[in-house]
Amino acid sequence: MNNLKFSLFSFICLFVVFACTKNDDGASTNIDLLDPALYYKELNVPYGTDNNQTYDIYLPANRTKNTKTMILVHGGGWSAGDKSVMNDFKNFVREQHPNLGVVT
């Protein structure tokens, strides 16, 4: 019984050691970084598997990590409605607060 426990423990240790090693195959991770000096707009960014689960993001130019962001949520009880009903309000917020990020 002790041999079985030792064998199982050894297998688990080997599995953890090899499963947790760093993958250093020389491939670089190519991440597209946004230039904070430029205005950024991305439409229909998915956050779920349904086609209706999308949001739009508007980031001001010259933003920093301290730039505030307003999230606009339309009515509909998470089962109806469309983010486009917030377009007029989104445009108003962006005009009145040009240094604010907006997500709708």
PADREN-570983 format. One record per atom (N, C-alpha, C): residue number from 1; y, x negated, z. Coordinates in pm, whole numbers, always signed. Atoms other than C-alpha are relative to their C-alpha. Layout:
# PADREN-570983
NUM  Y  X  Z
...
This chain:
# PADREN-570983
1  -120  -82  +0
1  +0  +0  +0
1  +126  -87  +0
2  -115  +90  -2
2  +238  -288  +79
2  +22  -65  -136
3  -14  +58  +134
3  +165  -442  -263
3  +67  +98  -95
4  -60  -103  +85
4  +260  -113  -432
4  +150  +12  +30
5  -141  -8  -38
5  +588  -92  -236
5  +76  -123  -51
6  -64  +123  +45
6  +668  -456  -315
6  +17  +0  -152
7  -7  -5  +147
7  +591  -405  -685
7  +107  +98  -45
8  -101  -101  +35
8  +804  -91  -702
8  +139  -52  +31
9  -129  +57  -38
9  +1088  -262  -516
9  +42  -109  -99
10  -29  +107  +97
10  +1068  -564  -751
10  +41  +57  -135
11  -33  -64  +127
11  +1072  -340  -1057
11  +141  +58  +4
12  -133  -61  -12
12  +1380  -153  -932
12  +107  -109  +1
13  -97  +110  -4
13  +1559  -481  -856
13  +21  -61  -138
14  -12  +54  +136
14  +1485  -619  -1202
14  +73  +96  -92
15  -67  -101  +83
15  +1595  -295  -1364
15  +151  -1  +26
16  -142  +0  -34
16  +1926  -300  -1176
16  +69  -126  -51
17  -59  +126  +45
17  +1990  -666  -1258
17  +24  +2  -150
18  -16  +0  +145
18  +1931  -621  -1630
18  +85  +115  -51
19  -81  -115  +42
19  +2097  -280  -1653
19  +147  -23  +28
20  -139  +21  -40
20  +2415  -407  -1489
20  +61  -128  -55
21  -57  +122  +57
21  +2468  -720  -1694
21  +111  +36  -97
22  -113  -18  +90
22  +2784  -759  -1895
22  -46  -14  -144
23  +32  +7  +142
23  +2750  -688  -2266
23  +105  -89  -67
24  -92  +95  +59
24  +2912  -994  -2417
24  -52  -42  -137
25  +52  +28  +133
25  +2809  -968  -2779
25  +108  -51  -95
26  -108  +55  +82
26  +3143  -1100  -2902
26  +81  +107  -71
27  -75  -107  +65
27  +3257  -760  -3031
27  +122  +32  +84
28  -121  -32  -73
28  +3614  -689  -2936
28  +15  +151  +8
29  -28  -142  -13
29  +3719  -351  -2808
29  +136  +23  -60
30  -123  -25  +72
30  +3983  -233  -3050
30  +61  +130  +49
31  -67  -117  -54
31  +4209  +4  -2860
31  +138  +7  -63
32  -132  -18  +58
32  +4510  +142  -3042
32  +98  +34  +112
33  -101  -22  -102
33  +4800  +107  -2802
33  +122  +62  -65
34  -120  -64  +50
34  +5101  +328  -2847
34  +121  -87  +31
35  -124  +73  -22
35  +5436  +160  -2889
35  +94  +91  +79
36  -83  -89  -82
36  +5644  +306  -2603
36  +144  +10  -50
37  -135  -7  +53
37  +5965  +237  -2796
37  +14  +111  -104
38  -3  -102  +106
38  +5869  +502  -3055
38  -39  +137  +52
39  +38  -138  -28
39  +5848  +880  -3035
39  -145  +20  -44
40  +141  -23  +32
40  +5486  +999  -3033
40  -30  +148  +6
41  +43  -139  +4
41  +5343  +1335  -3135
41  -143  +2  -50
42  +139  -17  +41
42  +4975  +1424  -3153
42  -35  +147  +16
43  +32  -143  +0
43  +4863  +1776  -3244
43  -150  +22  +2
44  +140  -45  -4
44  +4534  +1951  -3173
44  -97  -106  +54
45  +87  +96  -67
45  +4385  +1691  -2940
45  -107  +80  +75
46  +104  -81  -65
46  +4046  +1831  -2830
46  -22  -42  +146
47  +38  +28  -137
47  +3963  +1860  -2461
47  -130  +71  +37
48  +127  -69  -22
48  +3643  +2061  -2499
48  -73  +13  -132
49  +83  -12  +120
49  +3377  +2158  -2749
49  +41  +117  -89
50  -44  -115  +79
50  +3534  +2486  -2863
50  +121  -38  -86
51  -112  +29  +90
51  +3778  +2475  -3158
51  +135  +39  +59
52  -126  -44  -62
52  +4039  +2654  -2946
52  +40  -87  +119
53  -31  +87  -113
53  +4028  +2388  -2674
53  +72  -125  -48
54  -82  +111  +47
54  +4311  +2170  -2800
54  +136  +5  +69
55  -137  +6  -51
55  +4649  +2057  -2677
55  +83  -87  -93
56  -95  +82  +75
56  +4958  +1904  -2834
56  +75  -86  +101
57  -72  +89  -90
57  +5135  +1607  -2680
57  +121  -59  -72
58  -126  +52  +52
58  +5494  +1495  -2733
58  +55  -99  +102
59  -49  +103  -90
59  +5608  +1166  -2579
59  +130  -56  -54
60  -130  +48  +47
60  +5969  +1049  -2595
60  -2  -149  -31
61  -17  +143  +27
61  +6079  +715  -2733
61  +55  -66  +126
62  -47  +79  -114
62  +6159  +442  -2481
62  -56  +49  +133
63  +63  -48  -123
63  +5916  +586  -2228
63  -56  -117  +80
64  +60  +98  -90
64  +5781  +395  -1930
64  -114  +68  +74
65  +107  -60  -79
65  +5497  +450  -1688
65  +56  +101  +99
66  -63  -95  -91
66  +5745  +649  -1478
66  +56  +123  -71
67  -49  -115  +75
67  +5831  +896  -1755
67  -72  +126  +48
68  +55  -127  -47
68  +5781  +1250  -1629
68  -53  +78  -119
69  +61  -83  +104
69  +5564  +1494  -1826
69  -12  +142  +51
70  +13  -142  -33
70  +5578  +1873  -1825
70  -118  +56  -78
71  +114  -64  +65
71  +5259  +2066  -1899
71  +29  +148  -12
72  -26  -141  +26
72  +5317  +2406  -2058
72  -132  +71  -26
73  +125  -76  +13
73  +5034  +2657  -2022
73  +36  +143  -40
74  -26  -136  +45
74  +5042  +2981  -2218
74  -88  +97  +80
75  +80  -102  -68
75  +4912  +3306  -2070
75  -126  +32  -79
76  +121  -40  +70
76  +4577  +3453  -2158
76  -125  -16  +84
77  +114  +9  -91
77  +4356  +3386  -1858
77  -108  -96  -46
78  +91  +102  +50
78  +4194  +3082  -2022
78  -104  +56  -98
79  +97  -56  +94
79  +4015  +3318  -2263
79  +68  +60  -123
80  -70  -60  +114
80  +4285  +3446  -2501
80  +136  -69  -15
81  -131  +58  +23
81  +4622  +3351  -2644
81  -8  -128  -80
82  -7  +121  +80
82  +4738  +3043  -2829
82  +119  -83  +45
83  -107  +89  -43
83  +4952  +2741  -2747
83  +126  +15  -85
84  -116  -14  +89
84  +5180  +2825  -3041
84  +104  +97  +56
85  -98  -92  -59
85  +5344  +3102  -2835
85  +100  -76  +87
86  -89  +82  -82
86  +5503  +2819  -2632
86  +93  -87  -84
87  -79  +89  +86
87  +5668  +2653  -2936
87  +149  +8  +26
88  -144  -13  -24
88  +6016  +2795  -2875
88  +41  -62  +132
89  -31  +56  -131
89  +6009  +2703  -2508
89  -18  -152  -1
90  +24  +144  +12
90  +5863  +2360  -2588
90  +118  -68  -68
91  -115  +57  +70
91  +6146  +2295  -2834
91  +124  +1  +88
92  -112  -8  -92
92  +6402  +2411  -2576
92  -8  -111  +105
93  +19  +104  -101
93  +6259  +2176  -2311
93  +27  -137  -60
94  -21  +130  +64
94  +6257  +1884  -2554
94  +146  -25  -33
95  -143  +15  +28
95  +6621  +1950  -2651
95  +79  -26  +128
96  -74  +11  -126
96  +6741  +1985  -2291
96  -38  -125  +80
97  +50  +116  -76
97  +6530  +1697  -2151
97  -68  -98  -96
98  +59  +87  +104
98  +6481  +1438  -2428
98  -83  -116  +55
99  +77  +110  -58
99  +6334  +1181  -2188
99  -125  +49  +73
100  +115  -61  -65
100  +6057  +1415  -2073
100  -115  +13  -99
101  +118  -24  +82
101  +5704  +1416  -2213
101  -41  +146  +15
102  +41  -140  -3
102  +5566  +1759  -2300
102  -142  +11  -56
103  +136  -29  +45
103  +5204  +1872  -2329
103  -15  +151  +0
104  +20  -145  +7
104  +5120  +2224  -2445
104  -136  +30  -59
